[in-house]
Amino acid sequence: MKRLLCVDDSPDMLSTLLDLLQSDFEIVGALSSGSTAVDAATSYKPDIILLDVDLGDTTGFLVAQKLRSAGCPARIVFLSVHESIDFIQAAEDVGAAGYVFKSQIDRDLMKTLHAAS
């Protein structure tokens, strides 16, 4: 079972994600702050990091850059309310393995995560 770290600043979204994903993935952490993601990734060694684009203390894109600079090998899948090509391109620019619109979680999240693993 693939190890998954979830990072989203909304407690309700984290709860929803855990409910949706716990049967298919080993959830190694659920964080509400981007500033803790690099340390958590080092400690938990996830295979995949599900990362919100808009975090209260930073952006998911900056967190992804820090993860890459720290040598984190985890695949990164972004989750976002932003459905603009500019955001998708920014995700690709930082090496995203996938990008899921929050409006399409039920349809796209599971298949995107499995494709990334």
Phi, psi and omega per residue, in radians:
M1 nan 2.275 -3.123
K2 -1.228 2.497 -3.132
R3 -1.575 2.261 -3.033
L4 -2.198 2.310 3.034
L5 -1.945 2.202 3.141
C6 -1.864 2.346 3.120
V7 -2.311 1.953 3.104
D8 -2.675 2.368 -3.065
D9 -1.381 -0.044 3.103
S10 -1.721 2.036 3.102
P11 -1.019 -0.649 3.131
D12 -1.138 -0.711 3.119
M13 -1.164 -0.733 3.102
L14 -1.031 -0.755 3.128
S15 -1.082 -0.764 3.106
T16 -1.074 -0.779 -3.139
L17 -1.078 -0.774 -3.140
L18 -1.075 -0.756 3.116
D19 -1.069 -0.731 -3.107
L20 -1.235 -0.615 -2.895
L21 -1.821 -0.295 -2.991
Q22 -1.125 -0.367 3.125
S23 -1.398 -0.403 -3.094
D24 -1.861 -0.268 -3.066
F25 -2.369 2.663 2.980
E26 -1.520 1.892 -3.127
I27 -1.390 1.934 -3.081
V28 -1.612 -0.227 3.110
G29 -3.040 2.660 3.071
A30 -2.360 1.862 -3.023
L31 -1.939 2.554 3.102
S32 -1.856 0.094 -3.083
S33 -2.348 2.291 3.099
G34 -1.206 -0.481 -3.096
S35 -1.168 -0.345 -3.141
T36 -1.689 -0.091 -3.014
A37 -1.152 -0.691 -3.105
V38 -1.153 -0.815 3.102
D39 -1.085 -0.728 3.136
A40 -1.121 -0.712 3.127
A41 -1.114 -0.651 3.094
T42 -1.152 -0.719 -3.110
S43 -1.301 -0.806 -2.997
Y44 -1.548 -0.346 -3.140
K45 0.869 1.027 3.124
P46 -1.266 2.725 3.020
D47 -1.420 -0.590 -3.097
I48 -2.347 2.483 3.021
I49 -2.078 2.099 3.059
L50 -1.635 1.991 -2.902
L51 -2.186 2.093 3.070
D52 -1.173 2.493 3.108
V53 -1.249 -0.759 -3.102
D54 -1.777 1.796 3.077
L55 -1.882 2.630 -3.073
G56 -1.040 -0.628 -3.038
D57 -1.769 -0.183 -3.106
T58 -2.923 -2.947 3.036
T59 -1.962 2.699 3.083
G60 -1.084 -0.541 3.128
F61 -1.143 -0.732 3.092
L62 -1.151 -0.697 3.096
V63 -1.074 -0.758 3.133
A64 -1.064 -0.722 3.099
Q65 -1.085 -0.725 3.119
K66 -1.158 -0.692 3.105
L67 -1.074 -0.772 3.130
R68 -1.147 -0.728 3.118
S69 -1.106 -0.544 3.129
A70 -1.433 -0.023 3.116
G71 1.429 0.327 -3.141
C72 -1.198 2.145 -3.104
P73 -1.521 -0.055 -3.077
A74 -1.070 2.539 3.032
R75 -1.342 2.433 -3.108
I76 -1.951 2.209 3.037
V77 -2.047 2.184 3.134
F78 -1.567 2.579 3.086
L79 -2.190 2.287 -3.031
S80 -2.739 2.658 2.967
V81 -1.400 -0.282 -3.092
H82 -1.411 2.095 -3.114
E83 -1.920 0.449 -3.128
S84 -1.556 2.508 3.098
I85 -1.040 -0.520 3.125
D86 -1.104 -0.679 3.114
F87 -1.239 -0.704 3.104
I88 -1.091 -0.728 3.113
Q89 -1.119 -0.726 3.106
A90 -1.073 -0.663 3.099
A91 -1.131 -0.774 3.107
E92 -1.092 -0.656 -3.128
D93 -1.100 -0.476 3.108
V94 -1.734 0.236 3.009
G95 1.501 0.494 -3.136
A96 -1.092 2.504 3.038
A97 -1.590 -0.161 3.131
G98 -3.096 2.888 -3.127
Y99 -2.569 2.137 -3.093
V100 -2.112 2.287 3.049
F101 -1.348 2.366 3.115
K102 -1.043 -0.516 3.122
S103 -1.210 -0.228 -3.088
Q104 -2.096 0.368 -3.083
I105 -0.944 -0.855 -3.082
D106 -1.038 -0.616 -3.079
R107 -1.491 -0.680 -2.914
D108 -1.951 -0.386 -2.971
L109 -1.083 -0.919 -3.063
M110 -1.058 -0.806 -3.104
K111 -1.186 -0.589 3.116
T112 -1.185 -0.757 3.121
L113 -1.114 -0.735 3.120
H114 -1.171 -0.633 3.101
A115 -1.173 -0.538 -3.127
A116 -1.356 -0.342 -3.036
S117 -1.542 nan nan
